[in-house]
Amino acid sequence: MATNQRPQQADELREKVREGYTHVAQESTSADAERAEAMARRIGYSDEQLEAVPEGANLGVGCGNPTAIDRLRPGETVLDLGSGAGMDAFLAARQVGASGHVIGVDMTDAMLDKARENAHKVGLESRVEFRKGNIEALPVEDESVDAIISNCVVNLSPEKERVYREAFRVLRPGGRLMISDIVLDRPLPQAVLDSIDAYIGCVGGASLRTEYLETIAKAGFSEVRVEREASFVDALSFDDPPVRQAMERLGIDEEQARGFADAVTSLHIFAAK
């Protein structure tokens, strides 16, 4: 399930993902913003949270609300893996307060530019910083953060074992991991897994549920548990243009697309160091 790629294959996949999310960051429109807001509500964000983040921070590419898994505490340092335009980082900053600090890591320059612009809009440059890097090799010191959040990003990595080893490395003892991500409850056809549309859309890179949770435990984490789960098909709108376009490129109709999506589950995962 795309977890043991050779280095060259892994680099090629990362570049495809970077290209896809560069397009998302640069080409978003007002219609996209409306779809993103509707999507955010479907996956668990409240109206209050949506109103609290700057315009352009919500790009509608998540699968859950990681800041709702376990309450962040004032003064904590939080790391957001694959921070995108900064939505979850800004919500985390509200919880940790003026004495806390949030670090977002993303590999896409266009996303980093957008996130920093958004931080400037709301005057959070001193409390929220965005660093360029791969989540498989975090630009973060050992045992320097209290909590890690991530929203539908780890599934995009072709080297998930490295991601969770890095997460374990940078967490302080007693720190915790709060991840929203998607997993497969049954294998999907190889044609779907090989599609870059499915990969960038988080499906092609997803692991089987048991494999994913075992990967977290093998990295050294304890108390690995699923706090909440939801069917991925319930979060999708099959009338959205990006979904329709992906279906056309895959050569599948809505019934087939629903069948594939029904094999995918969104998990809210907690783990401790």
Residue pairs with C-beta under 8 A, 6 or more apart in sequence:
1 184
1 193
1 205
1 206
1 207
1 208
1 211
2 13
2 158
2 193
2 199
2 204
2 205
2 207
3 158
3 159
3 160
3 161
3 207
3 211
3 215
5 13
5 158
5 159
9 158
10 158
10 159
13 158
13 199
13 205
14 107
14 134
14 157
14 158
16 196
16 199
16 200
17 156
17 199
17 200
18 107
18 108
20 196
20 200
21 61
21 84
21 108
21 110
21 111
21 200
22 108
22 109
22 110
22 111
24 59
24 61
25 59
25 84
25 85
25 108
25 110
25 111
25 113
25 114
26 110
28 36
28 56
28 59
32 59
32 60
33 55
33 56
33 58
35 60
35 237
35 240
36 58
36 59
36 60
36 61
37 50
37 58
37 60
38 60
38 237
39 60
39 62
39 235
39 237
40 50
40 58
40 60
40 62
41 47
41 50
42 234
42 235
43 62
43 63
43 64
43 65
43 180
43 230
43 235
43 266
44 64
44 65
44 68
45 58
45 65
49 65
49 67
49 91
50 58
52 90
52 91
52 94
53 86
53 87
53 90
53 91
53 118
54 86
54 90
54 118
54 121
54 122
55 121
56 85
56 114
56 117
56 118
57 85
57 86
57 87
57 90
57 115
57 118
58 85
58 87
59 84
59 85
59 87
61 84
61 152
62 87
62 88
62 151
62 152
62 180
63 151
63 152
63 180
63 181
63 182
63 202
63 232
63 235
63 266
64 151
64 152
64 180
64 181
64 228
64 230
64 266
64 267
64 268
65 88
65 151
65 180
65 268
66 88
66 149
66 150
66 151
66 178
66 179
66 180
66 268
67 88
67 91
67 92
67 95
67 149
67 178
68 268
69 149
69 178
69 179
69 180
69 227
69 228
69 268
69 269
69 270
70 147
70 176
70 178
70 227
70 270
71 95
72 78
72 92
72 95
72 96
72 100
72 147
73 95
73 96
73 146
74 95
74 96
74 97
74 99
74 100
75 96
75 97
75 99
75 100
76 96
76 100
76 146
76 147
77 96
77 100
77 101
77 102
77 103
77 144
77 145
77 146
77 147
78 89
78 92
78 96
78 100
78 101
78 102
78 103
78 145
78 146
78 147
78 148
78 149
79 102
79 103
79 104
79 105
79 138
79 140
79 145
79 147
79 148
79 149
79 170
80 88
80 89
80 92
80 102
80 103
80 104
80 105
80 148
80 149
80 150
81 105
81 135
81 138
81 148
81 149
81 150
81 153
81 154
81 163
81 167
82 105
82 106
82 107
82 135
82 150
82 151
82 153
82 154
82 156
83 89
83 104
83 105
83 106
83 111
83 115
83 130
84 104
84 106
84 111
84 114
84 115
84 151
85 111
85 114
85 115
85 118
86 104
86 114
86 115
86 118
86 119
86 128
86 130
87 151
88 149
88 151
89 102
89 104
89 115
89 128
89 130
90 102
90 118
90 119
90 122
90 124
90 128
92 102
92 149
93 100
93 102
93 124
93 127
93 128
96 102
98 127
100 127
101 127
101 128
101 129
102 127
102 128
102 129
103 128
103 129
103 130
103 131
103 140
103 145
104 115
104 128
104 129
104 130
104 131
105 130
105 131
105 132
105 133
105 135
105 138
105 139
105 140
106 112
106 115
106 130
106 132
106 133
107 132
107 133
107 134
107 135
109 132
112 130
112 132
115 130
116 125
116 130
119 125
119 128
119 130
131 139
131 140
132 139
133 139
135 150
135 153
135 154
135 157
135 163
135 166
136 157
136 159
136 162
136 163
136 166
137 162
137 166
138 166
138 167
138 169
138 170
140 170
141 170
142 169
142 170
143 169
143 170
143 171
143 172
143 173
144 170
144 172
145 170
145 171
145 172
145 175
146 171
146 172
146 175
146 176
147 171
147 175
147 176
147 177
147 178
148 167
148 170
148 171
148 175
148 176
148 177
148 178
148 179
149 178
149 179
150 179
150 180
150 181
151 180
151 181
152 180
152 181
152 182
152 202
152 266
153 181
154 160
154 163
154 164
154 179
154 181
155 181
155 182
155 183
155 202
155 205
155 206
155 207
156 199
156 200
156 202
156 205
157 163
157 205
158 205
160 207
160 212
160 215
161 215
161 218
161 219
164 215
164 216
164 218
164 219
164 221
165 219
165 220
167 177
167 219
168 219
168 220
168 221
168 273
171 177
171 273
172 273
173 273
174 272
174 273
175 272
175 273
176 270
176 271
176 272
176 273
177 216
177 221
177 269
177 270
177 271
177 272
177 273
178 268
178 269
178 270
179 267
179 268
179 269
179 271
180 266
180 267
180 268
180 269
181 212
181 266
181 267
181 269
182 202
182 203
182 206
182 232
182 264
182 265
182 266
182 267
183 206
183 207
183 208
183 209
183 212
183 264
183 265
183 267
184 206
184 207
184 208
184 209
184 263
184 264
184 265
185 208
185 209
185 263
185 264
185 265
186 263
187 208
187 263
188 198
188 203
188 260
188 263
189 260
191 250
192 198
192 203
192 204
192 250
192 260
193 199
193 203
193 204
194 204
195 204
195 246
195 249
195 250
196 204
197 204
197 245
197 246
197 249
197 250
198 204
198 246
198 250
199 205
201 242
201 246
203 232
203 260
203 261
203 264
206 212
206 264
207 215
209 265
209 267
212 267
213 224
213 226
213 269
216 224
216 269
216 271
217 224
217 271
220 273
221 271
221 272
221 273
222 271
222 272
222 273
223 270
223 271
223 272
224 269
224 270
224 271
225 269
225 270
225 271
226 267
226 268
226 269
227 268
227 269
227 270
228 267
228 268
229 265
229 266
229 267
229 268
230 265
230 266
231 261
231 262
231 264
231 265
231 266
232 261
232 262
232 264
232 265
232 266
233 258
233 261
233 262
233 264
235 266
236 243
236 261
237 243
238 244
238 247
238 254
238 257
238 258
243 257
247 253
247 254
247 257
250 257
252 260
